[in-house]
Amino acid sequence: MNGRAKPGTAYVPTRVEQLANMVTHGLWIPPSVLGIGWMLYLASTPLQSLAALVYGLALIALFSVSTIFHTISYSAKCSTLKNFFHIGDRAIIYVFIAASYTPWLALKNFDGWGTLTLWIVWIAAMLGIAYQYTFHEQFKWLETLLYVLIGVLPSVVIICMEEPRAGLYEMAIGGAVYISGVFFFKCDGVIPFAHAIWHCFVSIGACLHFIAVCVYLLGPHNEVVSAQI
């Protein structure tokens, strides 16, 4: 690995680290494409289909933008395009966080709080993207704090969902995996392959949440839940 990045600058991975970054997210692009097809197949109502589409597209975008950025970085060419996708790589995380909450907030019953929370999550994600494009790499601690806040605070509402509460355990475990991975997200230059390890945590968390969405939110057996919204 290389040394820690200076304040206001991005860490420069070694060639082998960059290759690991490419592979650890690139491998998940085909499964995520198949995943959106499977979710749409399972969906039995228009609202389920819309929620599945939002989540599935965000899942594909997360892995695709990340892989494109790391591929361009590995090639060491097109610095302008590299910077664009670097910002996009960070910005798409906000979209993915909001999209991950969307099926739950749209398809579960929260006694009226679901729609409001959904709007708040997406507005916060848009503000996060605006921040990223304005202050990219300038305040890294604030960037990480925003990710954690947007990712954790809506879970307070999720915990208060009305019956049936099935899926909470899987969602909580997936969220814990994401949060645990943040440690490695901040350890570039301290732990070899830290960013690739972070990618692995993201992939595991995404798998857990994907399974939970398919089992507990989609399909005819979940139509009663959807109808309550």
Secondary structure, 3 states (H helix, E strand, C coil): CCCCCCCCCCCCCCHHHHHHHHHHHHCCHHHHHHHHHHHHHHCCCHHHHHHHHHHHHHHHHHHHHHHHHHHHHHHCCCHHHHHHHHHHHHHHHHHHHHHHHHHHHHHCCCCCHHHHHHHHHHHHHHHHHHHHHHHCCCCHHHHHHHHHHHHHCCHHHHHCCCCCCCCHHHHHHHHHHHHHHHHHHCCCCCCCCHHHHHHHHHHHHHHHHHHHHHHHCCCHHHHHHHHCC
